[in-house]
Amino acid sequence: MRRARTSAQLRHGLVKLLKALMGRMALTVRITLALLAGCLGTVHAATGVLTDPSEDELLHLLDPPPVARSFSLAPRPSSTDGSCLPTTVSGAGAATGSASRNLVVVPYAADEGASVNLAIEFDTGSDKIKPASRPLLTRLAKVLASTATGGARFAVAGHTDATGSTDLNLRLSCARALAVHRQLLREGVPEGAIWPYGFGRDKPLDPGGGASARNRRVEIRRAD
């Protein structure tokens, strides 16, 4: 009899435990489904018609946070020739007033001119030159400075890939060309020997590869 009662009690205890576990599982399933519904609602909101958006979702869609830019907002390059307004010799701001009038723009020569494309590395979406590219710029500055004594002049042209808007790429290419221009001036290249240009994504090396790394480059082109 005791064994029978003990077995019955065990069965009763197991049944209660199973019911409790099933209840918890059901609650977990309901919570999971609710979370999934929220996620699916968000996805649906991004791709289709909103059904029951929250106030926060509406605020995010109608008043999104500004896109952070990690480069100094350079002006768009000239719409006629792609030239950018360079900085002064000291690199402390843009050339203005009489200083800018005394500078002669170095032309961007035709395609048959001598040129080299350099993989100058920048932080992503930035005009900050990576330390790994500093030695290359030092070598470049020595070459440009030595040839400039004979009257040679060079265009320093920034190019981007096709990722992002046309306007952003034009400004980024100009900002990067200006960054290289400033560094070359600091390394001793005469101010009148180089001039920055920004072409954005308009002159790709790999026209079929919009996001190709080959298209992200700094071009040095001899003007004479």
N, C-alpha and C positions, 0 to 999 in steps of 0.2 A: 504493500500500500504506500509506504513512504517513497519507494522508487517511482511508483506511478505518479504520486503528487509532485515529486521532484521533476520528473519528465514533463508533466503538464506545466509546471511553473517555468521550466526552461523554455518550453515552446511559447508560452505566453510572453516571456521576456523577449524572445527573439522576434516575435510578431511586433511587439511595441517598438523594438529597436529598428526593425525594417521600416515600419510606418514613419518613424521619426526621420530616418535617412531619406526615405522617398519624399517626405515633406520638404526637407532641406534641398534635395535635388530639384524638386519642382520650383522652389523659390529661386535657386541658382539659374535654372533655365529661364524663368520669367525675367530675371534681371539681365541675363545675357541677351535675350530677345529684345528687351527694351533698349539696351545699349546698341545692338545691331540696328534696330530701327532708327535710332538717332544718327548712327553713322551713315546708313543708307539714305536717310533724309538729307544729310549734308551733301553726299555725292549727288543725289538727285537734284539738289538745289544748284549745284555747280554746273549741271549738264542739261537740266530741263526746267520744268515749271515747279515753283515752290508750292508745297501743299500746306505745311504748318510751320513756317519758320519762326524761330524765337527772336526776341528783340535783339539779342547779341548777334545772331546770324544776319539779321537785316542791317544792323549797324556795320558789321564787317563788310558786307557786300556793297553797301551804299556809301560808306565812308572808310575805305581801306586805309591802313597806315601808309605813310610815304615810303617809297622804295629807297633804301639806304644806298648811297653811292660812296665808294671808298676812294674816289679820286677827286682832285680839285676840279670844279666844274669849269672846264676850259670853254671858251667861246667856240662856236662852229667855225670851221675853216672857211676861207673865202670861197664863195660859190663860183668864182671865175677860174681860179687856179689852184685852190686847195691849200693856200698858204695860211700859216698861223702867225699870230702876233707873238714874237719871241720875248723872252725876259731880258733884262739888262745883263751886263757882264758879271755883276755880283750875284745875279740870280735872285735879287730881292724885289720881285714884283715885275709887272709887265712894263715894257718900254713905252713911255708916253711923251707927249710934247715934243720938244726939239730933239730929244734922244731918238725917238722913233723916226723923225723926219730925216735924221742923219744916216739911218740904216738903209742900205740898198738891198732890195729883195734878191736873193739868189734864185734864179729860175729853176724850175723842174724841167730838166732837159727831155728831149725825145727819147723814145725807147731804145734807140741804138747807142745812146750814151753809156759810158762805163758806169757800172753800178754793182752793188753787192747787197744781198738780203741777209740780215743778221737775226738770229733767234735770241734777241734780248728778252730776258725773262722778267715779267712783272708779277706782282701779286694779282690774283684773280680779280678781274673787274676794277683794276687799280692802275695808277700811273707810278706806283712805288717800284723802283727797280730792285730786283732781288740781288743780294750780295754776290751770288754766283756769277752774275753778269758784269760786275765791276771790273775785273781784270781785262775782259774783252774790250770794254769801253776805254780803259787806259791805253791799251795797244792801239785802238782805233784813233784815239786823240793824238798819239805820237805820229801816226801816219798822216792824218789830216793836217796837223800843224806843220809837218815838214814839207808837204806838198803845197800848203798855202803860202809858203814863202816865195814860191814861184808863180803865185797868182791864181792857183787853182781854187775853185769854190764848189761847195757841195750842198745838195738838198738832203735834209734828214726827214724822211717820210714815215709816218706811222700808218700801219695797216691792221685791220681787225678781220675776224671771220664774220660770218653772216648771222651769228647768234645775237638776238636783241634787235632793237629798233634802229632804223637808219640814223636818226638824230643822235641817239646815244653812242653809236659806233663812231660817228664823225667826231663827236666831242672827245670820246675816249682816245681815238687815234691821235687827235691833236694834243691832248694832255700828255700822252706817252712820248710823242715827238718832242714836245717842250721839255719833258723830263730829261730825255737824252741830250737835247740841245744844251740845257743848263749844265749837265754833267761834263759835256765836252768842253764848254767854256771854262769850267773850273779846272779842267785838266790842261788848259793852256792853248786851246784852239782859238785863233783870232776871231773876234765877233763877226767881222764882215765875211768870213769864209764859209759860214754855214747858215742855213735858214730852215726852220721847221715847217713841215707840211702834214696835213692829216687827210687821208682819203677814205677812212672808214672801211667798208667792205667793197668799195667800188673797183678795186684793182686786185682781184684774187690771183694767187699763183695757181691755185687748184679750183677752177670755176665750177667743177662738178662736186666738190666737197665743201659745202657751205661752212661746216664747223671744223674743217681741217686745220690742224696746227700749223701747216705750212703757210696759211693765209695770215696768221698772227705773227707779224714781223716788223722790224724797223729796216727800212731801205736807205742806203747811202748812195746817192746818185751824183756823179760829177756833172757840173753845169757847163763846162767849157770843153 
